[in-house]
Amino acid sequence: MSRQITIKQATAADKDFIIETIIEAEKSGTDLLSYSAIFNITEQEFVKVLGEILEEDMIGQELCVSGFLIAQVDGKHAAAICSWVEGEEGSSSMLKANALMYFLGKEKFLTAANAIKTIEELNIPRETGAIQLESIYTKKEFRGLGLSKKLIDEHINRHKLRLSDVSKAQIILMQNNLTATIAYEKAGFYKALEKTATDINVAKFLPGNSKLLMEKII
């Protein structure tokens, strides 16, 4: 029996699924939520903060409702991906940092300074003018249907319609997420850069000690 797959623009009504998507994508197949570890808050506390950030819908970075497309299977939320063109609204890292600082509070953000400094070694700068794909997630019961590729293709097509000179799409992920790496390679992405941390303390804050940058020429 064939299944009905539809892709839709996320709205505020999809906030709960977007929160699930962001958290599960961030965990990268582990039990470690980096936001909780870095800012020393519980997952429940982060869910509350994330909900407040999403309500503001600040475009140009990954914690933004309107940046998401959602795939539905037989009317049920199945997968989601966020995207933006880096630099179109300013630096995504600064936009995200400002949002987190505002909603977490400056004091909480400043106490996380050492953790943030520790993980900076794995920072991969985002390329201005390139499509950035983030928070890529498919619920377990809907895997194997090619939903990530469908969403990636739709994101790219929509950006190309707006900005015809966009020529590259990028994904930053943990190197140990082999299932995702294989899936992105099948979608036409190649490994462009790998960074590995020398500081063992990185493992306290991230679900791995290496990151990959994968690219696709479009």
N, C-alpha and C positions, 0 to 999 in steps of 0.2 A: 504493500500500500504506500503510495507516494505521500510525502509530507509537504505541507504548504509552508514555504519559507518566505517571509517578507522582511524588508529592511525599512526602518523608520527613523526619523530624527527624534532624538530624546527630548523630553519635556520635563517640567517640574514634577509631573505625575509619576515619572520613572525614577525618582530620586533614590528610593530604597534599593532598586536593582543597580543603580550606578554606584552606590556606596558598597554594595556587595562586590561589584566588579573591581573597584579601586583597591579594596582590601585584599581580595584574593589574588589579583595581579601583583600587588606589592609583596605578598608572601611568597610568590614564585614557587609554589608547590611545597612550602615548608610551613612550620607553625609560627615563624618569626615575622611579626609585623614591624617593619622598620620605624614607622612613625611612633609607635608605642615605646620602642627601645630608645630611640633618639631623644624623645621629649619626656621620657619617664612617666607615661600615662597609660591607663588601661585601654584595651581595645574599645570598650564601651564609651570611655571618655573621648577617644578619638572619633568614634562614630558620631557623637554629638557635635564635635567641632567641625567635622567634615560636612555634616548636614547644614550647618550654618554657612560654611564657605560656598557650598553648592547653591544655596538660596541666593547668594549674591551674583552667581553666574558670571564670574570674571573671565572673559575670553582671552585666548592666547597662551593658556597653560592647561595642565592636565586635570585640575580640580574644577571642572566647569561643565555644567549640564549641557549647554548648547554645543560643546565640542564632541559629544557622543552620538554615534549611530548605534541602534539596537537591532539585532536580528531576532525575529520571533519565529517559532516553529509551532504550527497549528495554534497560533494565537497566544503562545506562552513565551515569556522572555527567555532567551536561550544564550545569547552572546552579546558582547558590546565592545566597542573600541572608541577611544578618544583621539582626535587629531587637531592639529593647527599648523599654520605655516610660521616657522620660527622668525621672529623679528617683526611680524606684521603688526603686532600690538605692543612691541617692546620685547625685552628679554624675558623668556618664559621662566627662567630660574628666579629672577627678581620679582616677577609678578606672583609666583607661587610663594616665595619667602615672605613677601609683604602680607599675603593673605594669611599664612600660618601665624606670623607674628601678631597680626591684629586679633585673630580669633583665639589663639592660644594665650595671648598676653605676652608683653615684652619680657617680663621676668622669666617665664617658662622658656621662652626662646633663648634668652641669654644664658640660662643654666645648661642649655644643650650645646653650648659653644664647643666644648671639648669633643663631644660625640661628632658634631658636624665637621670639626677639623680632622678627626680621625678618618672619616669616610671621604674626605676631599681627594684623597689619593686616587680614588676610583672615578672621579668626576670625568665625564666625557662631554666636552662642550657641544652644544647643539648648533648646527650649521644654519646661519641666516639664509632664508629663502628656501629652505628644504622643508618638505612636509614631515612633521613629527607624528609618529603613531605611538600611543601610550595606553596603559591600562587595558591590555588585550586579554579578554577572558571569555571562556565558553563553559557553561555548566556541564558537569560530568555526563549527564544523561543525554546531552545533545552533541557530544564530541563525535567526530568522524563524518560529519555532514558538510565539511568544508566551509563552515560559517565564518571563520576568521578571514579566509581568503576573500569571501564575498564582501565582507565589511571593509577590508583593506582596499579592494578594488573600487568600492563605492566611494570611500573617502578620497582616494586619489582622483577619481573621475570628477567629483564635486569641486575639488580644489583646482583642477586643470580647467574647468569651465570658468572659474572666476579669474584665475591667474595663468594664462597660457604659457608663460615663460618658466613656470615651475618645472624642474627637470629631475628632481631627486626626492625619494622618500626614505626616511630613516627610522630605525627601531633600536632602542637601547634596552638591553636585557641582561639578566644574570647569565654568566657563561655556563653554569651548571644546569640550566633549564634546557636540557637536550631535546625534549619533545617539542618545545616551542621553536628552537633553532632549526630543527628539521622541517617543521611546518612552514617557517618563513623562507627557507631555501626553496621549498616546493612552490612558494608564491613568487619566486624570482629574486629574492634577496640574497646577497652574498656578505661574507664576513669582511668588514673593512678595517676593524680595529679591535684589539683586545687589550684590556688593562687588568693587571693582577696586583693586589695589595701586598706590601711587605710587612705591614703592621698586623699582627694576629688579632688585635683588638677589633678589627673591622667586623669579625664574625659576631661580635656582641650586638651589632646594629644592622647588619644586612644579611640576607639569606645566602651568602656566598662571598668569596674573596676575589672574584673576577667578574668583569663586565665585558659585554660585546656590543659593538656598534655594527649593525647590519644595514646595508643600503640597497636600494633598487633604483636604477635609472629608468625614468618614465618618459 
